[in-house]
Amino acid sequence: MGALDEPDIAEELVIEVEGKQWWWDVRYPELGFRTANEIHIPVGEPVAIKLLAEDVIHSFWVPQLHGKLDMIPGHVNEFWLEASEPGIYLGECAEFCGDQHAKMQFLVIAEEEEAFRAWVAQQQQPAAVPASELAQEGQEIFLGSTCINCHAIEGTGATGELGPDLTHLASRRTLAAGTVPNNRGNLGGWIVAPQSIKPGSLMPATEMTGPQLQALLAYLETLE
């Protein structure tokens, strides 16, 4: 029955989702970009999803769109996802995976074809070049810090892969895999005191002065 029900899926719409402690690495290999904790799909089209896990067993679950499917280290599970209506669908990990299992959420954002293609075109671009002096200072602070050991920003010297890709960070709706809304205050708190937001996460605290933090935030807010 599964073979008979398998829909025709365009190869360019294959999405790889890798569960990590405790966030979601989302890759569009045929379209050439990577994001985190958000999966954008076109409405009314089946999308192939490949599920992987880096560390322990996770489970991918979007209750309004699909049943649960495990993500197992060293193994790839595959299925397809389709939304019949535009909207934002909440997903979560459905397999206990450690301290912050309860704060390992993601969003599936189903959009009309035109909006989806516009989002893809945006994601395929490198990070915007900061225009203001404050944002330029913030970029220098970022590139001179330990942030680049874990994070990547396309178009810069930051190529880390341990943490989420930040190229279009400002366009995302949440921080820390759905833990808090993505706004300036939460972003500042996440940078300087991540353990107060998500205890046990691998994000280390970053020590900096108030003016340095404001410059860094100004830069990160340009990453749309």
C-alpha positions in Angstrom: 0.0 0.0 0.0 2.8 2.3 0.8 4.4 1.8 -2.7 1.0 2.4 -4.4 0.4 5.6 -2.5 3.8 7.1 -3.1 3.3 10.4 -4.9 5.4 11.8 -7.7 7.9 14.2 -6.1 10.1 16.7 -7.9 13.8 16.0 -7.1 14.5 19.7 -6.3 12.1 19.5 -3.3 14.0 16.9 -1.3 14.6 18.2 2.2 17.1 16.7 4.7 16.3 17.2 8.3 18.9 16.2 10.9 18.0 16.0 14.6 20.6 17.3 17.0 20.7 18.0 20.7 18.5 20.0 20.7 17.7 21.6 17.4 16.9 20.8 13.7 19.4 21.2 10.9 17.4 21.7 7.7 19.1 21.3 4.3 17.8 21.8 0.7 20.6 19.9 -1.1 19.2 20.4 -4.6 18.5 24.1 -4.0 21.9 24.7 -2.4 21.2 26.2 1.0 20.8 25.3 4.7 18.6 26.7 7.5 17.5 25.7 10.9 14.3 24.9 12.9 12.0 26.0 10.0 10.9 23.9 7.0 9.3 25.8 4.2 7.2 23.9 1.7 4.9 24.8 -1.2 1.1 24.2 -0.6 -0.4 21.2 -2.4 2.9 19.6 -3.4 4.4 16.5 -1.8 7.9 17.1 -0.6 10.4 14.3 0.1 11.8 14.4 3.6 15.0 12.5 4.6 15.5 12.1 8.3 18.9 11.8 10.0 20.2 12.0 13.5 23.6 13.2 14.6 23.8 12.0 18.2 20.8 10.1 19.7 17.4 8.9 18.5 15.0 11.7 17.8 11.5 11.5 16.4 10.0 13.9 13.7 6.4 14.7 14.3 4.1 17.3 12.8 0.7 16.3 14.2 -1.4 18.2 11.7 0.5 16.8 8.7 2.1 13.5 9.4 2.6 10.7 12.0 5.8 10.2 13.9 8.9 8.8 12.3 12.2 8.1 14.2 15.5 9.7 13.3 18.3 7.2 14.0 22.0 7.8 14.0 23.7 6.0 11.1 20.4 5.4 9.3 18.2 7.5 6.9 14.4 7.3 7.1 12.3 8.7 4.3 8.7 9.8 3.9 6.8 12.7 2.2 5.1 15.7 3.6 2.2 17.7 2.1 0.1 20.6 3.3 -3.3 21.2 1.6 -3.6 24.7 3.1 -1.2 27.6 3.7 -0.2 27.9 7.3 2.3 27.5 10.1 2.3 23.9 11.5 4.0 23.2 14.8 6.4 20.2 14.9 8.3 18.6 17.7 10.6 15.8 18.8 8.5 12.9 19.9 11.3 10.7 21.3 13.0 11.6 24.6 16.5 12.7 23.6 18.0 14.4 26.7 17.6 17.4 29.0 16.0 19.8 26.5 13.8 17.3 24.7 10.7 19.4 25.6 12.3 22.5 24.0 13.1 20.9 20.6 10.4 22.2 18.3 10.3 23.4 14.7 7.9 25.0 12.3 6.6 23.8 8.9 5.6 26.8 6.9 3.4 26.0 4.0 3.2 28.8 1.4 1.7 29.4 -2.0 4.1 28.7 -4.9 5.0 32.3 -5.5 5.8 33.0 -1.8 7.7 29.7 -1.5 9.9 30.5 -4.6 10.6 34.0 -3.2 11.7 32.5 0.1 14.0 30.0 -1.8 15.5 32.9 -3.8 16.2 34.8 -0.5 17.8 31.7 1.2 20.1 31.1 -1.8 21.6 34.6 -1.4 24.7 35.2 0.8 24.4 37.3 3.9 23.7 41.0 3.3 26.7 43.3 3.6 26.1 45.5 6.7 25.5 49.1 5.8 25.7 51.0 9.1 28.9 51.6 11.0 27.4 49.9 14.0 26.5 46.8 12.1 29.9 46.7 10.4 31.4 46.8 13.9 29.2 44.0 14.9 30.3 41.9 12.0 33.9 42.4 13.0 33.1 41.4 16.5 31.3 38.2 15.3 34.2 37.2 13.0 36.7 37.9 15.7 34.9 35.8 18.3 34.5 32.1 19.0 31.1 32.2 17.3 32.7 31.2 14.0 33.8 27.9 15.5 30.2 26.7 15.5 28.3 28.9 13.1 28.4 29.7 9.4 27.4 32.9 7.6 27.5 32.6 3.8 29.7 35.3 2.2 31.9 35.6 5.3 34.8 33.7 6.8 32.4 32.0 9.3 32.1 28.3 8.2 31.3 26.4 11.4 28.9 23.5 11.3 28.3 22.5 14.9 25.5 25.0 15.4 22.8 26.5 13.1 23.7 28.3 10.0 23.1 32.0 10.7 23.1 33.4 7.1 19.4 34.3 7.3 18.9 34.2 11.1 16.8 37.4 11.3 14.2 35.9 9.0 13.4 33.1 11.4 10.5 33.2 13.8 12.1 31.6 16.8 15.4 31.1 18.6 16.8 27.9 20.2 14.5 25.6 18.3 11.2 27.2 19.2 12.1 28.0 22.8 11.6 31.8 22.5 10.4 34.3 19.8 13.2 35.7 17.7 13.4 39.4 18.8 16.3 41.7 19.9 15.8 41.1 23.6 15.7 37.3 23.4 18.6 37.3 20.9 20.8 39.3 23.3 19.8 37.0 26.2 20.6 33.9 24.1 24.1 35.2 23.3 25.2 36.2 26.8 23.2 33.7 28.9 22.0 30.7 26.9 21.8 28.4 29.9 19.2 30.6 31.5 17.0 30.0 28.4 17.8 26.4 27.6 19.9 24.7 30.3 22.1 21.9 29.1 22.3 23.3 25.5 25.7 23.3 23.8 25.5 27.0 23.2 28.2 28.6 25.5 27.9 32.1 27.0 29.7 34.8 25.2 31.4 37.5 27.3 31.3 41.0 25.9 30.6 44.6 26.9 27.2 46.3 26.5 28.3 48.3 23.5 29.8 45.2 21.9 26.6 43.3 22.4 24.6 46.2 20.8 26.9 46.2 17.8 26.6 42.5 17.4 22.8 42.6 17.6 22.8 45.3 15.0 24.7 43.1 12.7 22.7 39.9 13.3 19.5 41.8 12.6 20.7 42.5 9.1 20.8 38.7 8.4 17.4 38.5 6.7 
